[in-house]
Amino acid sequence: MDCMLYCFGILSAQGKLGCISDQNNRREPKMIRTADQWEAEYKNRKALWIHNGNPRQPHPILSSGDHSNGFFNSRLVTSDSMLLHDATSDLLELFEEHRGDFWQVDGCVGPQTGATRLAQVGSVWVSEYTRRPCFFASPAKHGEGESRSMLFSKEESALLSGKTVLPWEDVVTTGASVGLMVDAVVKNGGVVLSYILALVNRSNLQAVDGRRIVALFKRPRSIEAPSNCSLCKLGSEAIYPKDNWDRFNESC
């Protein structure tokens, strides 16, 4: 079923459309899950993995090339329409709790591919809350190393000019991807709100470039260079997680 139509259906079915007051009033947030419940949900779905200290267990190589003692596989969350619905709903509840203003949001942006559906469903929520159109856009990563950037399509670039957007991310680790996305929005004439909505904050950061990280829960993880990896020294094998996810969830 088309994601946009599906989202409109479940919003109406759950009666969420009337829970937002007018833009001058605030209300108590109505969370579907607490932070602890979100962490438990991710673990139950084997989307959140933490090394147990057993050297027979492998550990993940991050996209940066560094090693870590944990990993969040966002695909297992964003591919589940109902879970994605709940996650975006709760993130926007937290956004409002932190004094975020829905009526400032013209569009939602999230980098490919981890946050594409987050931004898409988030735009549906905002549109329903405000009763006005809200677009979504999802830039693609381009280049490597210091030449890395993010690029929007021509159609998305036209949407961004002169508009204010709310950034979304599946997981915040170092904040580098968020920085690239913000740069891409600004280069296309857009304005970025001072928030970052994320499924998980795996960093020790409270904000990235002055933008508050609003996450369903925070669980910092270790990030170490391969030459100084404590798990490698224990004899644990370093592997890329998304291609070997079953191995991470084998019992040791």
C-alpha positions, -999 to +999 in steps of 0.1 A: +000+000+000+012+035-008+030+048+023+013+082+022-022+068+020-014+042+046-002+069+070-033+090+065-054+060+073-037+051+105-036+087+117-074+089+114-080+055+128-060+062+160-078+096+165-046+116+166-058+143+143-077+162+170-050+161+197-031+191+184-045+224+197-041+257+179-006+271+174-008+294+204-016+267+229+004+238+243-007+204+255+007+175+274+025+150+251+008+117+245+036+093+240+029+058+226+061+044+243+085+056+269+123+058+261+128+025+280+099+009+261+114+020+227+148+005+236+131-028+246+111-027+214+142-023+192+159-051+211+129-074+207+130-068+170+167-074+169+173-039+155+195-028+184+226-049+191+251-045+219+283-066+223+282-088+253+319-090+260+323-125+246+353-125+221+335-151+200+309-124+192+319-102+162+317-064+165+307-038+138+328-018+114+310+016+110+307+035+077+335+057+089+358+027+092+360+029+130+349+000+152+321+000+178+306-022+205+270-017+192+249-010+162+213+000+153+198-015+122+172+011+113+159-009+083+142-032+107+122-003+121+116+019+090+104-012+070+076-018+095+048+006+087+031+004+121+063+008+140+074+037+118+040+053+124+045+051+162+081+063+160+074+094+140+044+102+161+064+100+193+093+120+179+069+148+170+054+147+204+089+152+218+095+179+193+065+198+206+076+191+242+109+208+235+090+239+223+092+230+186+066+247+165+048+227+138+036+258+121+072+267+112+077+235+093+073+237+055+090+204+048+108+174+064+142+162+052+161+130+059+192+115+042+190+084+020+183+058+027+180+054+064+158+084+070+139+087+038+107+071+051+111+089+084+110+122+066+081+111+044+059+099+072+069+129+093+057+152+066+023+135+066+020+140+104+030+177+102+005+182+073-023+166+094-014+186+124-013+220+107-039+212+079-015+226+053+009+210+028+043+197+040+068+182+016+096+158+022+130+155+006+158+130+009+194+139-002+218+113-014+254+110-002+280+120-028+318+116-028+342+102-002+364+115+026+368+153+028+349+157-005+318+141+009+285+160+005+248+154+001+228+163-030+191+168-035+174+160-068+164+189-091+128+185-080+137+186-043+160+216-048+131+235-062+110+227-031+136+238-007+142+274-018+129+298+008+113+271+029+119+260+065+126+223+071+128+199+100+157+174+098+152+137+105+178+110+110+176+073+118+206+073+142+230+100+154+265+087+159+289+116+152+266+141+137+286+142+104+256+131+082+234+158+098+260+184+091+262+174+054+224+174+051+221+209+067+248+222+043+228+208+014+196+225+025+213+258+030+230+256-004+196+252-020+182+283-002+164+265+026+163+273+063+169+244+089+152+244+122+173+240+154+162+204+160+172+170+148+146+142+152+162+107+154+152+072+162+182+067+184+210+089+197+241+067+199+264+096+207+274+116+237+261+147+219+232+169+231+232+189+199+249+192+165+260+226+154+235+241+179+206+219+168+191+199+196+190+162+192+155+149+199+156+111+200+133+083+212+162+073+235+199+078+240+224+050+243+260+061+237+284+035+223+321+032+220+338+043+188+374+033+184+400+033+156+408-002+143+444+002+155+432+008+191+400-013+192+396-030+226+373-057+211+399-066+184+424-070+212+401-095+229+400-115+197+365-104+185+362-103+147+353-069+131+327-072+103+303-050+084+269-053+102+243-048+075+258-077+054+262-099+084+233-091+106+224-127+113+258-133+128+254-105+152+222-121+166+236-156+169+239-168+205+274-170+219 
